[in-house]
Amino acid sequence: MKLSCSFTPFDTWFFRESRPQGSIGSSELGSVFPPPVRTLLGAVRTAIGDAWHARHGTDWRQFSQLPALQALIGNGESLGNLRVHGPWLLKDGHRLYPAPATLMVKDEVYFLLGLGDVVHCDLGRVRLPAFPTRVAGLDNLAGAKPAGQCWLKAAGWLAILQGKAPQTEQVVTARELFHEEPRLGIGRDNARSSVSEGMLYQTRHLRLLPDVAVELEVDGLPDDLQQQLDLPPQQVIRLGGEGRQASLRLQPAQAGESLPAPDLASAGSAVLYNLTPMPCAHDLPAGIPEGFRPVQHDGIDYWEGEIAGLGLRLYAVACQRPLREGGWDMASHQSRPVESLLPAGSALFVELLGDQPGGLQALHHITTGPGAALGRGQLVAGLLPNLTTSGN
């Protein structure tokens, strides 16, 4: 069974970024959003485990002696049969998807970067993402900038997969989803019932608007799980920094693909967009997947490799700065090593190497790479944007 798990905060949320509190050049820690998938999945596993213990008269101290529960929710880093999709944002009950790194905006007119001509840069003689020649509704592109932190409705993403820019009303900005609230805190010395000297800190919490929630889909659970454990469809949990209360709603996920694939059967090139973060490859330029190697063809530098067994030539990548994610390993009682992740929305301009079964269509709505069980590396495939004209 695939379970839809939606989280709605009762108060502000804070999911600490990975920078140390005393990092140079900053006196305030921000909040990661959407929340890290490990945090959300941990809350779901805990809710299932609590229901299991209530049904069988056990507790978490006995977890290592409960193989049936471990088979259900995994153990520590091992997820067992569980597979995750998301997280996604919900607004008014409708799913939103992260905007691609190729989305640009000027005067509320959105357009897409396409694949440009060959240029010389520090990467060699390569092709890079480029502005279109003309954008409908704009006299010139001076002052255009990346759309930044925003999300798209399904209709907006369908347009992007067709190589077209989304309409303005299909783009949802951060201010339509949450507000930031700065907080000032102090460290306490409980032994002296006083303030700890020098322990003044600042954080920035997020307050979601009333119609906004976060959704995670968890697959690999028994079909009758909720009946077996009397698992309530809705409950109050503690989530994130300071253990703020939130509502967790559990219900069977709706079947069906929400972003239909464009016609890529005859396309030799495409753009691969990752809808969720994916691990960065070591010793490769930012955005290039693990396993790709540099090659040169006709005097142009490329990278070649495989994704899901399909041979590809990678021309260019558009991505934002990497995410740094760590956290606390509750099973091992120690900090989890910080890893670098490509943020959701990164775009890979690729070409199919020769005739291969399924073609580029086979890469639409797949999950690949390290961390696939956690929902990382969820890809969709779209047509190349037209550099002659763009806009909404």
ROZAZA-794966 format. One record per residue (C-alpha): residue number from 1; residue in one letter; x, y, z. Coordinates in steps of 0.05 Angstrom, whole numbers, padded with zeros to 5 digits, always signed. Example, Ala and Ser with C-alpha at 12.3 -4.5 7.8 and 13.67 -1.06 7.14 Angstrom:
2
NODE   num   residuo        x        y        z
NODE     1         a   +00246   -00090   +00156
NODE     2         s   +00273   -00021   +00143
//
This chain:
392
NODE   num   residuo        x        y        z
NODE     1         m   +00000   +00000   +00000
NODE     2         k   +00022   +00071   -00014
NODE     3         l   +00005   +00117   +00044
NODE     4         s   -00005   +00192   +00035
NODE     5         c   +00021   +00228   +00097
NODE     6         s   +00005   +00302   +00102
NODE     7         f   +00035   +00348   +00155
NODE     8         t   +00002   +00413   +00178
NODE     9         p   +00035   +00455   +00233
NODE    10         f   -00004   +00485   +00290
NODE    11         d   +00051   +00537   +00302
NODE    12         t   +00115   +00557   +00269
NODE    13         w   +00164   +00506   +00241
NODE    14         f   +00239   +00504   +00246
NODE    15         f   +00283   +00453   +00210
NODE    16         r   +00353   +00476   +00223
NODE    17         e   +00401   +00485   +00164
NODE    18         s   +00468   +00449   +00170
NODE    19         r   +00512   +00510   +00184
NODE    20         p   +00541   +00513   +00254
NODE    21         q   +00510   +00566   +00299
NODE    22         g   +00576   +00605   +00304
NODE    23         s   +00592   +00603   +00229
NODE    24         i   +00632   +00664   +00205
NODE    25         g   +00591   +00718   +00172
NODE    26         s   +00524   +00697   +00199
NODE    27         s   +00488   +00708   +00265
NODE    28         e   +00423   +00674   +00246
NODE    29         l   +00404   +00603   +00226
NODE    30         g   +00348   +00594   +00175
NODE    31         s   +00299   +00537   +00166
NODE    32         v   +00302   +00485   +00111
NODE    33         f   +00238   +00482   +00070
NODE    34         p   +00208   +00435   +00050
NODE    35         p   +00229   +00396   +00112
NODE    36         p   +00282   +00342   +00103
NODE    37         v   +00253   +00275   +00080
NODE    38         r   +00287   +00238   +00137
NODE    39         t   +00252   +00282   +00188
NODE    40         l   +00183   +00271   +00157
NODE    41         l   +00193   +00196   +00146
NODE    42         g   +00219   +00190   +00218
NODE    43         a   +00153   +00220   +00243
NODE    44         v   +00113   +00170   +00202
NODE    45         r   +00155   +00111   +00225
NODE    46         t   +00147   +00134   +00297
NODE    47         a   +00071   +00140   +00290
NODE    48         i   +00067   +00069   +00261
NODE    49         g   +00114   +00043   +00316
NODE    50         d   +00073   +00077   +00371
NODE    51         a   +00010   +00044   +00344
NODE    52         w   +00046   -00024   +00341
NODE    53         h   +00068   -00018   +00413
NODE    54         a   -00002   +00002   +00436
NODE    55         r   -00031   -00059   +00400
NODE    56         h   +00021   -00110   +00425
NODE    57         g   +00036   -00082   +00494
NODE    58         t   +00109   -00067   +00479
NODE    59         d   +00152   -00003   +00479
NODE    60         w   +00211   +00026   +00441
NODE    61         r   +00261   -00002   +00490
NODE    62         q   +00245   -00070   +00463
NODE    63         f   +00251   -00050   +00390
NODE    64         s   +00315   -00091   +00377
NODE    65         q   +00277   -00154   +00398
NODE    66         l   +00217   -00140   +00353
NODE    67         p   +00236   -00166   +00283
NODE    68         a   +00163   -00160   +00259
NODE    69         l   +00163   -00086   +00274
NODE    70         q   +00232   -00077   +00242
NODE    71         a   +00206   -00112   +00180
NODE    72         l   +00149   -00063   +00178
NODE    73         i   +00185   +00004   +00187
NODE    74         g   +00258   -00014   +00179
NODE    75         n   +00314   -00002   +00230
NODE    76         g   +00356   +00061   +00231
NODE    77         e   +00386   +00075   +00163
NODE    78         s   +00355   +00012   +00134
NODE    79         l   +00284   +00026   +00109
NODE    80         g   +00267   -00047   +00097
NODE    81         n   +00210   -00050   +00046
NODE    82         l   +00193   +00024   +00052
NODE    83         r   +00200   +00070   -00008
NODE    84         v   +00188   +00145   -00006
NODE    85         h   +00160   +00194   -00057
NODE    86         g   +00165   +00268   -00045
NODE    87         p   +00161   +00310   -00003
NODE    88         w   +00111   +00355   -00039
NODE    89         l   +00075   +00418   -00020
NODE    90         l   -00001   +00421   -00018
NODE    91         k   -00040   +00486   -00026
NODE    92         d   -00116   +00481   -00020
NODE    93         g   -00107   +00406   -00027
NODE    94         h   -00071   +00411   -00094
NODE    95         r   +00001   +00388   -00103
NODE    96         l   +00055   +00438   -00120
NODE    97         y   +00122   +00421   -00152
NODE    98         p   +00189   +00457   -00144
NODE    99         a   +00204   +00505   -00201
NODE   100         p   +00262   +00486   -00247
NODE   101         a   +00329   +00522   -00243
NODE   102         t   +00317   +00542   -00316
NODE   103         l   +00257   +00586   -00299
NODE   104         m   +00271   +00660   -00306
NODE   105         v   +00227   +00721   -00292
NODE   106         k   +00222   +00794   -00308
NODE   107         d   +00162   +00839   -00293
NODE   108         e   +00122   +00776   -00274
NODE   109         v   +00134   +00746   -00343
NODE   110         y   +00165   +00678   -00339
NODE   111         f   +00209   +00644   -00390
NODE   112         l   +00256   +00584   -00395
NODE   113         l   +00330   +00578   -00409
NODE   114         g   +00347   +00533   -00468
NODE   115         l   +00410   +00499   -00492
NODE   116         g   +00458   +00550   -00520
NODE   117         d   +00514   +00547   -00571
NODE   118         v   +00586   +00528   -00556
NODE   119         v   +00626   +00575   -00512
NODE   120         h   +00694   +00575   -00479
NODE   121         c   +00696   +00576   -00403
NODE   122         d   +00732   +00543   -00344
NODE   123         l   +00698   +00477   -00361
NODE   124         g   +00728   +00477   -00431
NODE   125         r   +00692   +00485   -00497
NODE   126         v   +00621   +00470   -00476
NODE   127         r   +00548   +00487   -00487
NODE   128         l   +00513   +00523   -00431
NODE   129         p   +00441   +00543   -00414
NODE   130         a   +00423   +00607   -00452
NODE   131         f   +00369   +00661   -00456
NODE   132         p   +00319   +00657   -00513
NODE   133         t   +00325   +00708   -00569
NODE   134         r   +00256   +00738   -00555
NODE   135         v   +00205   +00731   -00499
NODE   136         a   +00132   +00747   -00512
NODE   137         g   +00109   +00806   -00470
NODE   138         l   +00179   +00835   -00459
NODE   139         d   +00215   +00887   -00500
NODE   140         n   +00283   +00863   -00475
NODE   141         l   +00312   +00814   -00424
NODE   142         a   +00356   +00863   -00386
NODE   143         g   +00344   +00854   -00312
NODE   144         a   +00315   +00784   -00318
NODE   145         k   +00334   +00738   -00260
NODE   146         p   +00322   +00667   -00235
NODE   147         a   +00252   +00657   -00209
NODE   148         g   +00282   +00634   -00143
NODE   149         q   +00243   +00600   -00088
NODE   150         c   +00176   +00585   -00119
NODE   151         w   +00133   +00526   -00137
NODE   152         l   +00088   +00508   -00196
NODE   153         k   +00019   +00480   -00203
NODE   154         a   +00013   +00416   -00244
NODE   155         a   -00011   +00455   -00305
NODE   156         g   +00052   +00498   -00302
NODE   157         w   +00097   +00437   -00300
NODE   158         l   +00059   +00406   -00359
NODE   159         a   +00076   +00468   -00399
NODE   160         i   +00150   +00463   -00380
NODE   161         l   +00152   +00390   -00401
NODE   162         q   +00126   +00413   -00468
NODE   163         g   +00184   +00462   -00472
NODE   164         k   +00140   +00522   -00457
NODE   165         a   +00140   +00573   -00401
NODE   166         p   +00085   +00570   -00347
NODE   167         q   +00031   +00622   -00342
NODE   168         t   +00041   +00673   -00286
NODE   169         e   -00020   +00647   -00248
NODE   170         q   +00011   +00577   -00249
NODE   171         v   +00070   +00600   -00208
NODE   172         v   +00064   +00602   -00131
NODE   173         t   +00116   +00644   -00095
NODE   174         a   +00143   +00632   -00025
NODE   175         r   +00103   +00690   +00004
NODE   176         e   +00039   +00655   -00017
NODE   177         l   +00059   +00594   +00024
NODE   178         f   +00093   +00618   +00087
NODE   179         h   +00120   +00677   +00126
NODE   180         e   +00188   +00681   +00160
NODE   181         e   +00190   +00699   +00234
NODE   182         p   +00257   +00717   +00268
NODE   183         r   +00267   +00689   +00337
NODE   184         l   +00317   +00707   +00392
NODE   185         g   +00337   +00654   +00443
NODE   186         i   +00384   +00644   +00501
NODE   187         g   +00421   +00585   +00530
NODE   188         r   +00400   +00565   +00601
NODE   189         d   +00442   +00539   +00657
NODE   190         n   +00392   +00496   +00695
NODE   191         a   +00441   +00481   +00751
NODE   192         r   +00446   +00555   +00768
NODE   193         s   +00375   +00573   +00745
NODE   194         s   +00408   +00627   +00703
NODE   195         v   +00428   +00646   +00633
NODE   196         s   +00490   +00615   +00602
NODE   197         e   +00540   +00670   +00586
NODE   198         g   +00552   +00682   +00512
NODE   199         m   +00495   +00634   +00491
NODE   200         l   +00452   +00683   +00453
NODE   201         y   +00426   +00657   +00386
NODE   202         q   +00379   +00676   +00330
NODE   203         t   +00336   +00631   +00286
NODE   204         r   +00285   +00644   +00231
NODE   205         h   +00221   +00603   +00237
NODE   206         l   +00169   +00591   +00183
NODE   207         r   +00095   +00602   +00192
NODE   208         l   +00055   +00566   +00138
NODE   209         l   -00009   +00597   +00114
NODE   210         p   -00073   +00561   +00135
NODE   211         d   -00084   +00526   +00068
NODE   212         v   -00013   +00499   +00062
NODE   213         a   +00012   +00429   +00082
NODE   214         v   +00070   +00383   +00066
NODE   215         e   +00057   +00314   +00037
NODE   216         l   +00100   +00251   +00036
NODE   217         e   +00081   +00186   +00002
NODE   218         v   +00106   +00122   +00034
NODE   219         d   +00102   +00056   -00004
NODE   220         g   +00115   -00016   +00017
NODE   221         l   +00065   -00020   +00075
NODE   222         p   +00012   -00074   +00084
NODE   223         d   -00055   -00058   +00052
NODE   224         d   -00092   -00068   +00118
NODE   225         l   -00041   -00031   +00161
NODE   226         q   -00090   +00020   +00191
NODE   227         q   -00140   -00035   +00209
NODE   228         q   -00085   -00080   +00238
NODE   229         l   -00058   -00027   +00285
NODE   230         d   -00120   +00017   +00295
NODE   231         l   -00076   +00071   +00266
NODE   232         p   -00117   +00136   +00270
NODE   233         p   -00126   +00173   +00204
NODE   234         q   -00106   +00238   +00239
NODE   235         q   -00063   +00251   +00301
NODE   236         v   -00021   +00304   +00334
NODE   237         i   +00054   +00295   +00332
NODE   238         r   +00116   +00334   +00351
NODE   239         l   +00159   +00354   +00291
NODE   240         g   +00222   +00394   +00277
NODE   241         g   +00263   +00439   +00322
NODE   242         e   +00233   +00450   +00391
NODE   243         g   +00184   +00393   +00377
NODE   244         r   +00128   +00439   +00354
NODE   245         q   +00060   +00407   +00347
NODE   246         a   +00033   +00387   +00279
NODE   247         s   -00024   +00347   +00251
NODE   248         l   -00006   +00283   +00214
NODE   249         r   -00061   +00257   +00168
NODE   250         l   -00054   +00186   +00139
NODE   251         q   -00096   +00160   +00081
NODE   252         p   -00086   +00115   +00021
NODE   253         a   -00050   +00152   -00035
NODE   254         q   -00089   +00165   -00099
NODE   255         a   -00065   +00123   -00158
NODE   256         g   -00043   +00152   -00223
NODE   257         e   +00013   +00195   -00251
NODE   258         s   +00003   +00269   -00239
NODE   259         l   +00051   +00295   -00292
NODE   260         p   +00039   +00258   -00358
NODE   261         a   +00100   +00251   -00403
NODE   262         p   +00106   +00292   -00467
NODE   263         d   +00118   +00255   -00532
NODE   264         l   +00192   +00239   -00530
NODE   265         a   +00188   +00177   -00575
NODE   266         s   +00224   +00211   -00632
NODE   267         a   +00264   +00261   -00592
NODE   268         g   +00339   +00253   -00591
NODE   269         s   +00349   +00307   -00537
NODE   270         a   +00311   +00326   -00475
NODE   271         v   +00315   +00361   -00408
NODE   272         l   +00315   +00318   -00345
NODE   273         y   +00287   +00354   -00284
NODE   274         n   +00295   +00326   -00214
NODE   275         l   +00233   +00339   -00172
NODE   276         t   +00269   +00320   -00107
NODE   277         p   +00340   +00330   -00083
NODE   278         m   +00393   +00280   -00106
NODE   279         p   +00464   +00266   -00081
NODE   280         c   +00521   +00305   -00112
NODE   281         a   +00575   +00266   -00148
NODE   282         h   +00645   +00272   -00122
NODE   283         d   +00701   +00301   -00164
NODE   284         l   +00652   +00325   -00218
NODE   285         p   +00625   +00395   -00234
NODE   286         a   +00561   +00412   -00195
NODE   287         g   +00499   +00378   -00223
NODE   288         i   +00532   +00322   -00262
NODE   289         p   +00507   +00254   -00238
NODE   290         e   +00552   +00200   -00209
NODE   291         g   +00583   +00155   -00260
NODE   292         f   +00588   +00206   -00317
NODE   293         r   +00656   +00217   -00348
NODE   294         p   +00684   +00274   -00390
NODE   295         v   +00691   +00262   -00464
NODE   296         q   +00705   +00304   -00526
NODE   297         h   +00669   +00300   -00591
NODE   298         d   +00681   +00346   -00651
NODE   299         g   +00723   +00390   -00607
NODE   300         i   +00666   +00400   -00556
NODE   301         d   +00670   +00376   -00483
NODE   302         y   +00612   +00333   -00458
NODE   303         w   +00599   +00282   -00404
NODE   304         e   +00574   +00212   -00419
NODE   305         g   +00544   +00160   -00373
NODE   306         e   +00480   +00123   -00356
NODE   307         i   +00417   +00139   -00319
NODE   308         a   +00372   +00079   -00304
NODE   309         g   +00412   +00038   -00354
NODE   310         l   +00402   +00087   -00411
NODE   311         g   +00465   +00115   -00445
NODE   312         l   +00465   +00191   -00447
NODE   313         r   +00508   +00249   -00468
NODE   314         l   +00503   +00307   -00420
NODE   315         y   +00511   +00377   -00450
NODE   316         a   +00496   +00425   -00394
NODE   317         v   +00466   +00430   -00324
NODE   318         a   +00426   +00486   -00291
NODE   319         c   +00423   +00482   -00216
NODE   320         q   +00423   +00524   -00153
NODE   321         r   +00475   +00519   -00098
NODE   322         p   +00478   +00450   -00065
NODE   323         l   +00439   +00434   -00003
NODE   324         r   +00477   +00411   +00058
NODE   325         e   +00439   +00361   +00100
NODE   326         g   +00460   +00325   +00164
NODE   327         g   +00416   +00310   +00223
NODE   328         w   +00416   +00263   +00282
NODE   329         d   +00417   +00187   +00276
NODE   330         m   +00370   +00165   +00332
NODE   331         a   +00386   +00091   +00323
NODE   332         s   +00461   +00102   +00332
NODE   333         h   +00455   +00162   +00379
NODE   334         q   +00504   +00204   +00339
NODE   335         s   +00506   +00259   +00287
NODE   336         r   +00495   +00238   +00216
NODE   337         p   +00551   +00258   +00167
NODE   338         v   +00533   +00321   +00128
NODE   339         e   +00523   +00307   +00054
NODE   340         s   +00515   +00352   -00006
NODE   341         l   +00451   +00347   -00047
NODE   342         l   +00430   +00378   -00112
NODE   343         p   +00367   +00417   -00097
NODE   344         a   +00300   +00400   -00129
NODE   345         g   +00290   +00433   -00196
NODE   346         s   +00360   +00420   -00224
NODE   347         a   +00358   +00410   -00300
NODE   348         l   +00402   +00365   -00343
NODE   349         f   +00405   +00377   -00418
NODE   350         v   +00418   +00308   -00448
NODE   351         e   +00421   +00270   -00514
NODE   352         l   +00407   +00197   -00524
NODE   353         l   +00467   +00155   -00546
NODE   354         g   +00442   +00113   -00604
NODE   355         d   +00377   +00075   -00609
NODE   356         q   +00357   +00046   -00542
NODE   357         p   +00293   +00011   -00520
NODE   358         g   +00242   +00060   -00492
NODE   359         g   +00285   +00120   -00510
NODE   360         l   +00281   +00183   -00468
NODE   361         q   +00209   +00167   -00452
NODE   362         a   +00235   +00113   -00404
NODE   363         l   +00266   +00167   -00360
NODE   364         h   +00200   +00201   -00344
NODE   365         h   +00177   +00193   -00272
NODE   366         i   +00233   +00148   -00248
NODE   367         t   +00273   +00149   -00184
NODE   368         t   +00347   +00135   -00192
NODE   369         g   +00415   +00140   -00158
NODE   370         p   +00437   +00134   -00086
NODE   371         g   +00382   +00149   -00037
NODE   372         a   +00326   +00127   -00085
NODE   373         a   +00290   +00092   -00027
NODE   374         l   +00287   +00160   +00008
NODE   375         g   +00254   +00190   -00054
NODE   376         r   +00316   +00225   -00077
NODE   377         g   +00330   +00233   -00152
NODE   378         q   +00258   +00232   -00177
NODE   379         l   +00263   +00252   -00250
NODE   380         v   +00215   +00276   -00303
NODE   381         a   +00234   +00286   -00376
NODE   382         g   +00213   +00344   -00420
NODE   383         l   +00224   +00374   -00489
NODE   384         l   +00279   +00424   -00501
NODE   385         p   +00254   +00497   -00496
NODE   386         n   +00255   +00537   -00560
NODE   387         l   +00309   +00590   -00559
NODE   388         t   +00277   +00630   -00615
NODE   389         t   +00218   +00652   -00573
NODE   390         s   +00192   +00639   -00503
NODE   391         g   +00147   +00668   -00450
NODE   392         n   +00075   +00662   -00427
//
